[in-house]
Amino acid sequence: MATLPATAQASHAFPQRVQKKLLRYFSLWGWLARPSPDALDASLAELRLLRSREFKRLFPDSQIKIERLFGLPKSYVAFKLPTY
């Protein structure tokens, strides 16, 4: 039996101070450019992460899964199977 395609959307939920460290030490840009703290702040200032409640409002008829890393919420994923 074939698997039905599903639509998904994700949002990352790390706090900004953690994102700053991840961006600096765990990204290709961070390794090659070695950005200053100001450059990291400027890059992260362009982002606005959604809280769980906001994410659920955007996808009211979808099932929301919370991905966790070491027990902490890492990202939200919205699933909605197609109806025929």
N, C-alpha and C positions, 0 to 999 in steps of 0.2 A: 504494500500500500504506500502511496506517495505521501510525503509530508507537505502539509499546506504551508505556504509562505506566511510569515508574520511580519508586521511592521514593528520597529523598535526605535526608541529615542532615549538617549542617555544624558545625564547631568552629573558632573563630578562634585563631590561634597567635602573635600578636604578644606580645612581652614586656610586662610591666606598665608599665614606664616609657614605652614607645611608646604603649600604650593610653591612658595618662594624657594625653599630648600630643594624641593623636587625639581623645579625648573632649572636651578643652578647646577645641581650635582647629578641629575639623572636625565638630562636631555642633551641632544647633540649640540644645540645652540649654546647651552651652558658650558659644555666641555671645550668647544672650539673658540667661542667668543669671550669666555670668562667675563660675563657682564657684571657691571658694578651693581651694588645694591640699588642705586637710583634707577638703573636700566631695568632691573628686575621689577621694581615697584611700578615703573611706567608700563611695562608689559602686562602686569597683573591688574593695573588700574582699568584696563580696557575690558576686563572680564567682569561679569556679574553672575554668580552662581545662584541657582534656584534652591530654595528650601523644599523639603518634602511636600509640604502643603501646597506651595505654588506649583510644583511639578504635577501633583494630582489634579489641580484645577485646570491645567493645560490639557490633560488627557483623562477626562472624567469617565469615559467608557472603556478604559484600558486597565489591564492588570499591572500594578506597579511592583517591581522587585527591587530590593535594596541589596546592592553588592557590598560586601564587607571585606575589610582587610584588617587582620588582627582584632576582629570584633568591632571595629569602627566603621561607620558608613563611608563607603568610598564613592559610590555612584548610584543613581537611580536609573532604572530601565523600565520603559512603558511597552507592554506587549498588547497587541490586539490581533486576534486571529480573524481572517476574513470570513464573512458570512455569505452563504450562497442561498 
